[in-house]
Amino acid sequence: MGLFKIMHSLLPCEDLVAKATNVLATPEWAKLQSDFNQSVKIYVIGNGGNLAVADHAAVDITRLSKTLAIAPGSGILATSIIGDSCIDTWFCNWLQACIDADSGQDLSKHLVLGISSSGTASNIVSALELAAKNGMNCSMLSSRTLREVNPSINTVQLDVDYYHSGEVLSLLLAYQLIHGSGSECPSISKKLNEP
């Protein structure tokens, strides 16, 4: 098969660099970056593939920046909390447990970041609303452009149509947050001490 035929067999994908560039120019992104930079703890949540993105982002935020980030990405944790409640409330239950454990701390320096393909996932929205009620900063990366935006949630709209584009762009933007905080996202060659 020639290169031309291979190129035409690639899955459809939006121009992620152009989409990221557009996102970075928005006031919603500026607010998210500012909240990220001043946070002492970050909670990252998402459903399905976005939970994997949330977990990956939380690990690298902790590893590469000076901020502790956590996500409920463990299958044991998730199924335990879901078993005690339901899929609609498990993020709220997990976040409430985190809030209770952090009692006495200044929650205005905590950020809850939701990642949603639809931007309307009720379990993520309700957790972000819980965060806002507790004085925490809250933002959502929404793959879709929303007609109505919840005023209590800073919503960064990615304007993509494919799940895979949204997930890849969300992870890329997590690294952008790290970079935008003044921390380094090292290159592979630098990590391996190659020229």
LINZIWO-V174359 format. One record per residue. N is the residue number from 1. PSI is psi in degrees with one decimal (* if undefined). D_FIRST is the distance of its C-alpha to the first C-alpha in Angstrom with 2 decimals. Layout:
# LINZIWO-V174359
N;PSI;D_FIRST
N;PSI;D_FIRST
This chain:
# LINZIWO-V174359
1;129.2;0.00
2;163.3;3.78
3;-38.0;6.70
4;-45.0;8.19
5;-36.6;6.33
6;-43.4;6.81
7;-35.5;10.24
8;-9.2;11.07
9;0.1;10.67
10;146.7;13.31
11;154.5;16.69
12;141.0;19.39
13;136.8;21.74
14;164.8;24.70
15;99.2;25.28
16;-32.8;27.06
17;-43.9;28.67
18;-42.3;30.18
19;-45.0;31.31
20;-42.5;32.89
21;-42.6;34.57
22;-43.3;36.06
23;-45.2;37.31
24;-17.9;38.96
25;1.0;40.99
26;152.1;42.67
27;-28.3;46.18
28;-39.7;44.96
29;-42.5;42.72
30;-41.3;45.67
31;-44.9;47.84
32;-44.8;45.34
33;-42.1;45.00
34;-46.5;48.80
35;-41.9;49.35
36;-46.9;46.79
37;-31.5;48.52
38;0.1;51.95
39;143.5;50.98
40;-18.6;52.28
41;140.0;50.28
42;133.4;47.17
43;129.9;46.13
44;128.0;42.53
45;153.4;41.69
46;162.1;38.85
47;148.2;37.72
48;-129.2;34.69
49;-29.6;31.83
50;-23.6;34.22
51;-36.6;36.67
52;-41.2;34.10
53;-44.4;33.70
54;-45.1;37.53
55;-46.1;37.98
56;-45.1;35.53
57;-44.4;37.19
58;-41.9;40.65
59;-47.1;39.92
60;-29.5;38.61
61;-45.6;41.38
62;-42.5;43.88
63;-36.8;42.22
64;-15.6;41.62
65;-171.8;44.55
66;20.3;48.22
67;136.4;48.03
68;127.1;47.94
69;139.9;45.34
70;152.7;45.01
71;149.9;42.95
72;51.8;43.66
73;-11.7;40.29
74;129.7;41.74
75;-34.2;41.14
76;-48.5;44.68
77;-50.5;46.20
78;-50.1;44.33
79;-30.6;45.10
80;-48.4;48.66
81;-41.1;49.37
82;-39.2;47.59
83;-31.7;49.64
84;-14.2;52.80
85;-112.9;52.02
86;170.5;49.02
87;-28.9;45.62
88;-24.3;47.39
89;0.3;49.79
90;-35.5;48.30
91;-41.6;47.27
92;-43.0;50.83
93;-41.8;52.33
94;-46.0;50.31
95;-39.8;51.10
96;-39.1;54.77
97;-39.8;54.97
98;-42.2;53.59
99;-44.3;56.09
100;-40.2;58.91
101;-26.1;58.00
102;17.0;58.05
103;139.8;61.45
104;-13.0;63.50
105;158.2;60.54
106;97.0;59.89
107;-11.8;57.10
108;-10.2;56.68
109;17.3;54.75
110;144.2;52.29
111;132.5;49.05
112;123.1;47.23
113;116.1;43.64
114;144.7;41.91
115;121.4;38.20
116;133.7;37.43
117;-44.6;34.53
118;-25.1;37.05
119;0.3;39.82
120;9.7;42.23
121;116.8;41.92
122;-34.0;45.60
123;-30.7;45.74
124;-45.3;44.41
125;-44.4;46.60
126;-34.7;49.67
127;-39.4;49.11
128;-37.1;48.82
129;-39.1;51.98
130;-42.7;53.70
131;-46.9;52.74
132;-41.8;54.19
133;-25.9;57.39
134;12.1;57.82
135;14.6;57.54
136;153.3;54.07
137;142.8;51.49
138;136.8;48.64
139;155.5;45.33
140;135.8;42.28
141;112.1;38.70
142;121.4;37.73
143;-36.9;34.14
144;154.2;35.54
145;127.7;38.10
146;142.9;41.32
147;-40.3;43.89
148;133.3;46.69
149;133.7;46.85
150;120.7;49.30
151;-18.9;51.78
152;-5.5;52.39
153;124.1;48.74
154;109.2;47.08
155;116.9;43.77
156;113.3;40.86
157;120.9;38.49
158;-22.9;34.81
159;51.3;33.82
160;160.8;30.38
161;-14.5;29.18
162;140.3;26.75
163;-45.5;28.14
164;-36.6;25.48
165;-44.2;26.27
166;-42.5;29.96
167;-44.7;29.79
168;-43.1;27.81
169;-38.5;30.06
170;-42.1;33.15
171;-40.6;32.42
172;-42.1;31.72
173;-28.8;35.05
174;-42.1;36.82
175;-34.2;35.92
176;-39.1;37.14
177;-43.0;40.43
178;-49.5;40.76
179;-43.0;40.09
180;-15.0;42.44
181;-1.8;45.17
182;1.0;45.23
183;161.8;43.50
184;135.6;40.62
185;97.9;37.07
186;152.7;36.28
187;160.0;33.10
188;-44.6;31.36
189;-37.9;32.29
190;-39.9;35.86
191;-36.5;36.05
192;5.1;34.94
193;39.0;37.24
194;155.5;34.52
195;*;34.94
